[in-house]
């Protein structure tokens, strides 16, 4: 069982230890990892005693990780090809690639000296509203947008990426992608039930090869799958089979593109975030958002909008958990010596000279960056007003079409009433559907849920909302801030110092912030949303089949087609108009059961690549169909 008390171990060290085992010892490895004894620390080393003559000692390097085979030794006669050493290394958590830079990489290159180690964790956040990538940073900080403290992102800004980023993969990268594809296909065919330490070691070896070939995105995808397999086999709390299926889909897709020699933006990825010169920028504050990580980090992310419409964020996330998340909202901004806190920046602005900007709009706090406070803009003033000018359905379609987490969305709504912990609203346009506002952070110590309850008590209230659409739920928005609707009589009345916006994670709405009396039109009828096209669609049958393959492997998928009427399960898909989904699901089951043998009973085609292609095709179609349903629910 993976122990968080052990020092982290790099992928190549674990892979080497497993490869050095004999076939007989490999069969015993999973049981040995499960029964790994407790370690004892002394003089910077950790020791594990398996008997009088079998003591394994781990001596981490300066980075705190075991990065070389010589840092893990055993006293038995079979060392270093012994089961004891491999079991201890297999029980240790995986080290992040950023802990030890690849050979030839300049130390500390660029303003961002690394990325946070939790970026690839299966479930790093405590709530659905935590920005993607929340987690600790390699330099001791973390970012709610996946950048180190003092950086910013989650938007569209200047693109400083090198021109070579879109170049086709090199021959070495194609070979590494092909090797990763073959190993990933075998891991998928094995599933969680058979995806033990040996299968994981093959993935780790392929991940290390991808790293040496300059493919950090492929390496990260492989490490994410290995962590997911470990968590699923150990039945850790919070591990979801859906997350592991998504990790497999990302890994197979990346490996397949690399193996085919196809290039594309971001296919190779970047081990260290590259920052380029952004020149002079004028940014306006939109709102601030608390960040709370499951690994004990907390802080704030302030969302910004440039004068040209480019989106940025500025983050300050460090160890401290909930207390840090609550207090960071008023912490000073660490950017170019600006004398301003995040509360002021969310309602003000900055003039930045010598700015450094990453490809996704993250601002860097380099030595040459200078920033001074500047007046902000109200939500009904340009350039901020453009966020609320488009219909929500049109903006959601554009956001969901991007191959990334959705950005921020603004719209004017009218409060309908409460539905459990959610708030039902209707967009202020003709024939608009009911929308569901879901707390961005459900933690009871944060203000999101309490503020939504306050709003639910005023049906008919006109509210301007800024939030993040939920890509997994029909017509659902996670609001980050609210404000009054310009020109509306029955709307919020916020203090002047709030600049007509309330950050739902920090500001608490009070009775004085609401208009006196009831709605001029009388109390609105509280009702539930109409039929949920996403939840009610029969696509769950495809998802269940894919997750069955992840959990039980190829054999489990083949078993689903052994009933008296195997195709009857896909009848609801065809009747609902999902004929392609039904065809792909049927093809997956057929491929899983196809095991041709020669007259002597030997497999004539032992490769699992055909099964992996069928699984990936069904997964890609499911994701596209699901996003189409979500986008249609906003219309």
Secondary structure, 3 states (H helix, E strand, C coil): CCECCCCCECHHHHHHHHHCCCHHHHHHHHHHHHCCCCCEEECCEEEEECCCCCEEEEECCCCCCECCHHHEEECCCCCCCCHHHHHHHHHECECCHHHCCCCCCCCCCCCCCCCCCCCCCCCCECCCCCCCCCCECCCCEECCCCCCCCCCCCCCCCCCCCHHHHCCCCHHHHHHHHHHHHHHHHHHHHHHHHCCHHHHHHHHHHHHHHHHCCCHHHHHHHHHHHHHHHHHHHCCCCCCHHHHHHHHHHHHHHHHHHHCCCCCCCCCCCCCCCEEEEEEEEEEEEEEEEEEECCCEEEEEEEEEECCCCEEEEEEEEECHHHHHHHHHHCECCCCCCCCEHHHHHHCEEEEEEEEEECCCCEECCCCCEEEEECCCCCCCCCHHHHHCCCHHHHHHHHHCCCCCCCEEEEEEEEEEEECCEEEEEECCCCCCEEEECCCCCCCCCCHHHHHHHHHCCCCCEEEEEEEECCCCCCEEEEEEEEECCCCCCECCCCHHHCCCEECCCCCCCHHHCCCCCCCCCCCCCCCCCCCCCCCCCCHHHHHHHHHHHHHHHHHHHHCCCCCCHHHHHHHHHHCCCHHHHHHHHHHHHHHHCCCECCCCCECCCCCHHHHHHHHHHHHHHHHHHHHHHHHHCC
